Amino acid sequence: MTGSLHAYIVPAITSVGLAVPARTVTNKDLEATLATTDDWIRQRTGIERRHLASAEDKTATLAAKAASVALNASQLTAEQLDAIIVATSTPDDALVSTACQVQAALGASRAFAFDLAAACSGFAYACAVAGQWIRSGQVHYALVIGAETFSRLVNWSDRQTAILFGDGAGAAVLSPVPLRRDDWYCHLGADGSGKDLLFAPRGSYLQMKGREIFKFGVRAVTEELEHLAAQSGLRLQEIDLFVLHQANQRIIEAVAQRLNLPPERFFSNIAHYGNTSAASIPIALAEAAQKGLLGPGSRVALVGFGAGLTWATCLLTYQPLVCGQTGGGENGADNAPSFNNNSTIRR
């Protein structure tokens, strides 16, 4: 699906926020339980540490915290929200949706709310859906969230997956802004024949064919950005920042090299969070804003890829007010080993 570019009222990012559990687990901690080393993990993934959820850190709790930060920064009230979309593959309950729990926590009684499952592409999918509603005029303010507790799907004796994943949530408020027609673009894709490359059977742990996923990620993101340039009329050099799904630092570097773009234009924080699936793009977006890498009018390309297989791109303009961060939770994770780590949230 590709979004039309004829309208001049387009969705823009008004504010962002993130929330992560307090507990961090470093590569050194993992050395105690896995046949691995800090150096091995860094070289192959770029990851140094990750946040893991405690029993109290539910997906909905993290989502609501990130949403609250983004909402407060937007200077909107919860009652002004028209839509809440949560991208997650790790909801707390089969029923009710995470989005409805966030709606109740915020007091956003006017907003419709639902979850969307597109794995690591989920946040970009959700932005595309919310953005098209905004363009149609049916939605004015949309809260889009990516939230995951992937540590609960990880087999902590499996080196291939235990080193990769972390937990957290990120959120963005989207609102209509009069901008150039090429300041909004979305494109979504899927290939269900790749299901067996990355999946988690019900009641079991996540399974991944890492080499194939790596190749898919590099190819999908490169093709998505080439498609963006061809369809939007923009040169990639006109985009201020690229925020990709934070799956592996080597994927990010390979994409920059293939497109002959400066690596500093590709934001990366995988070193401190690991792969947080649908939460990785909004967490990165929020941190990029905190670091001053985005300002009013900045164009940012969000590109996700993941299980399904799925992939998605959204080009949005950033119109920030304030960016915030929050942390919460106690040390521990439901099925994670004990590392005797008393670290707290990185600020």
HUDADA-V240673 format. One record per residue. OMEGA is omega in degrees with one decimal (999 if undefined). BURIAL is b if it has 9 or more other ideal C-beta (glycine too) atoms within 8 Angstrom, else e. Layout:
omega:OMEGA burial:BURIAL
omega:OMEGA burial:BURIAL
//
This chain:
omega:178.6 burial:e
omega:-179.3 burial:e
omega:175.7 burial:b
omega:-176.1 burial:e
omega:-171.3 burial:b
omega:-175.2 burial:e
omega:179.3 burial:b
omega:168.8 burial:e
omega:-173.4 burial:b
omega:176.9 burial:b
omega:176.0 burial:b
omega:177.3 burial:b
omega:-179.4 burial:b
omega:-177.7 burial:b
omega:-178.2 burial:b
omega:175.9 burial:b
omega:177.9 burial:b
omega:176.1 burial:b
omega:177.3 burial:b
omega:175.5 burial:b
omega:-178.1 burial:b
omega:-173.1 burial:b
omega:173.2 burial:b
omega:175.9 burial:b
omega:-178.4 burial:b
omega:174.5 burial:b
omega:177.5 burial:b
omega:176.9 burial:e
omega:-178.6 burial:b
omega:178.2 burial:b
omega:-177.0 burial:b
omega:-174.6 burial:e
omega:-178.0 burial:e
omega:175.3 burial:b
omega:-176.5 burial:e
omega:175.9 burial:b
omega:176.1 burial:e
omega:-178.1 burial:b
omega:179.6 burial:e
omega:-178.7 burial:e
omega:-179.3 burial:b
omega:-176.9 burial:b
omega:-174.2 burial:e
omega:-175.7 burial:e
omega:-172.8 burial:b
omega:-176.5 burial:b
omega:175.6 burial:b
omega:179.8 burial:b
omega:179.1 burial:b
omega:176.8 burial:b
omega:179.8 burial:b
omega:-176.8 burial:b
omega:169.7 burial:b
omega:177.3 burial:b
omega:-179.3 burial:e
omega:-177.7 burial:e
omega:177.4 burial:b
omega:175.0 burial:b
omega:-179.4 burial:b
omega:179.1 burial:b
omega:177.8 burial:b
omega:179.1 burial:b
omega:-179.3 burial:b
omega:178.5 burial:b
omega:178.4 burial:b
omega:179.3 burial:b
omega:179.6 burial:b
omega:178.1 burial:b
omega:-179.8 burial:b
omega:-179.3 burial:b
omega:178.5 burial:b
omega:-179.8 burial:b
omega:-177.8 burial:b
omega:-175.5 burial:b
omega:172.9 burial:e
omega:170.4 burial:b
omega:178.5 burial:e
omega:-178.9 burial:b
omega:178.8 burial:e
omega:-179.8 burial:b
omega:177.1 burial:b
omega:-174.9 burial:b
omega:172.9 burial:b
omega:178.9 burial:b
omega:177.8 burial:b
omega:173.2 burial:b
omega:179.8 burial:b
omega:170.0 burial:b
omega:-177.1 burial:b
omega:177.4 burial:b
omega:179.0 burial:b
omega:-173.0 burial:e
omega:171.4 burial:e
omega:171.4 burial:e
omega:15.1 burial:e
omega:-178.4 burial:e
omega:174.4 burial:b
omega:-178.5 burial:b
omega:178.4 burial:b
omega:177.0 burial:b
omega:175.5 burial:b
omega:178.5 burial:b
omega:179.4 burial:b
omega:-178.7 burial:e
omega:-178.8 burial:b
omega:-173.2 burial:b
omega:-177.4 burial:e
omega:-168.3 burial:b
omega:179.8 burial:e
omega:-171.4 burial:e
omega:165.7 burial:b
omega:-171.1 burial:e
omega:175.5 burial:b
omega:175.8 burial:b
omega:178.3 burial:b
omega:-178.1 burial:b
omega:175.0 burial:e
omega:177.4 burial:b
omega:-174.1 burial:b
omega:173.9 burial:b
omega:-167.0 burial:b
omega:-177.2 burial:b
omega:177.9 burial:b
omega:173.9 burial:b
omega:-177.3 burial:b
omega:176.9 burial:b
omega:178.5 burial:b
omega:179.8 burial:b
omega:179.8 burial:b
omega:-178.7 burial:b
omega:179.3 burial:b
omega:174.8 burial:b
omega:178.3 burial:b
omega:179.5 burial:b
omega:-179.5 burial:b
omega:-177.4 burial:e
omega:-179.0 burial:e
omega:178.5 burial:e
omega:177.1 burial:b
omega:-179.8 burial:e
omega:179.5 burial:b
omega:174.6 burial:b
omega:-177.7 burial:b
omega:-172.9 burial:b
omega:166.0 burial:b
omega:-175.5 burial:b
omega:-177.5 burial:b
omega:166.4 burial:b
omega:-174.0 burial:b
omega:180.0 burial:b
omega:-179.7 burial:b
omega:174.9 burial:b
omega:-172.4 burial:b
omega:168.9 burial:b
omega:-171.2 burial:e
omega:171.1 burial:b
omega:-179.6 burial:e
omega:-176.1 burial:b
omega:-174.8 burial:e
omega:-177.3 burial:e
omega:-175.8 burial:b
omega:-178.1 burial:b
omega:-166.6 burial:b
omega:-159.9 burial:b
omega:174.9 burial:b
omega:-176.8 burial:b
omega:176.9 burial:b
omega:179.8 burial:b
omega:173.7 burial:b
omega:-175.9 burial:b
omega:175.6 burial:b
omega:171.5 burial:b
omega:176.5 burial:b
omega:180.0 burial:b
omega:-178.0 burial:b
omega:-179.3 burial:b
omega:175.6 burial:b
omega:-177.1 burial:e
omega:174.3 burial:b
omega:-175.9 burial:e
omega:179.6 burial:b
omega:175.7 burial:b
omega:174.5 burial:b
omega:178.1 burial:b
omega:172.2 burial:b
omega:177.3 burial:b
omega:-178.1 burial:b
omega:177.4 burial:b
omega:178.9 burial:b
omega:176.1 burial:b
omega:-176.8 burial:e
omega:178.5 burial:e
omega:178.0 burial:e
omega:-176.8 burial:b
omega:-172.2 burial:b
omega:179.1 burial:e
omega:-179.2 burial:b
omega:-177.5 burial:b
omega:177.3 burial:b
omega:177.9 burial:b
omega:179.6 burial:e
omega:178.9 burial:e
omega:-178.7 burial:e
omega:-175.9 burial:e
omega:176.5 burial:b
omega:177.8 burial:b
omega:-173.3 burial:b
omega:169.3 burial:b
omega:-167.5 burial:b
omega:-177.2 burial:e
omega:179.9 burial:e
omega:178.4 burial:e
omega:177.7 burial:b
omega:-179.3 burial:b
omega:178.1 burial:e
omega:-178.4 burial:b
omega:179.8 burial:b
omega:-178.1 burial:b
omega:-175.5 burial:e
omega:-177.9 burial:b
omega:178.3 burial:b
omega:-179.6 burial:b
omega:178.5 burial:e
omega:-179.0 burial:b
omega:173.9 burial:b
omega:177.9 burial:b
omega:177.3 burial:b
omega:-178.8 burial:b
omega:-177.5 burial:b
omega:-173.3 burial:e
omega:-174.4 burial:b
omega:-175.6 burial:b
omega:177.7 burial:e
omega:167.2 burial:b
omega:-179.8 burial:e
omega:177.9 burial:b
omega:179.1 burial:e
omega:178.4 burial:e
omega:-173.0 burial:b
omega:-177.3 burial:e
omega:175.1 burial:b
omega:178.0 burial:b
omega:-178.6 burial:b
omega:169.4 burial:b
omega:-175.1 burial:b
omega:-178.7 burial:b
omega:-176.2 burial:b
omega:-179.1 burial:b
omega:-178.9 burial:b
omega:174.6 burial:b
omega:179.8 burial:b
omega:-179.1 burial:b
omega:-179.7 burial:b
omega:178.8 burial:b
omega:178.9 burial:b
omega:-179.2 burial:b
omega:-178.6 burial:e
omega:-178.0 burial:e
omega:179.8 burial:b
omega:178.4 burial:e
omega:179.9 burial:b
omega:-178.6 burial:e
omega:-179.5 burial:b
omega:175.8 burial:e
omega:179.3 burial:b
omega:-177.3 burial:b
omega:178.5 burial:b
omega:170.7 burial:b
omega:-179.0 burial:b
omega:-179.1 burial:b
omega:-172.5 burial:b
omega:-176.9 burial:e
omega:-172.3 burial:b
omega:178.7 burial:b
omega:179.9 burial:b
omega:174.8 burial:b
omega:-175.8 burial:b
omega:179.1 burial:b
omega:-169.7 burial:b
omega:-179.0 burial:b
omega:179.8 burial:b
omega:174.6 burial:b
omega:178.8 burial:b
omega:179.3 burial:b
omega:179.7 burial:b
omega:-179.6 burial:b
omega:176.3 burial:b
omega:177.7 burial:b
omega:177.8 burial:b
omega:-177.7 burial:e
omega:178.7 burial:e
omega:-179.0 burial:e
omega:177.2 burial:e
omega:176.9 burial:b
omega:179.8 burial:e
omega:178.9 burial:e
omega:179.2 burial:e
omega:173.7 burial:b
omega:179.9 burial:b
omega:177.4 burial:b
omega:177.7 burial:b
omega:-178.1 burial:b
omega:178.5 burial:b
omega:174.9 burial:b
omega:179.9 burial:b
omega:-173.8 burial:b
omega:179.4 burial:b
omega:-2.9 burial:b
omega:177.2 burial:b
omega:172.8 burial:b
omega:-175.9 burial:b
omega:176.3 burial:b
omega:170.0 burial:b
omega:171.2 burial:b
omega:-177.5 burial:b
omega:172.0 burial:b
omega:-177.2 burial:b
omega:178.0 burial:b
omega:-169.2 burial:b
omega:167.4 burial:b
omega:177.6 burial:e
omega:175.7 burial:e
omega:-179.1 burial:b
omega:179.4 burial:b
omega:173.8 burial:b
omega:176.4 burial:b
omega:178.7 burial:b
omega:176.9 burial:b
omega:178.3 burial:b
omega:177.4 burial:b
omega:176.3 burial:e
omega:174.1 burial:b
omega:-169.9 burial:b
omega:-176.8 burial:e
omega:178.9 burial:e
omega:177.1 burial:b
omega:178.0 burial:e
omega:-179.0 burial:e
omega:-178.6 burial:b
omega:-176.5 burial:e
omega:-178.9 burial:b
omega:-179.2 burial:e
omega:176.7 burial:e
omega:-174.9 burial:e
omega:175.6 burial:b
omega:-179.6 burial:e
omega:999 burial:e
//
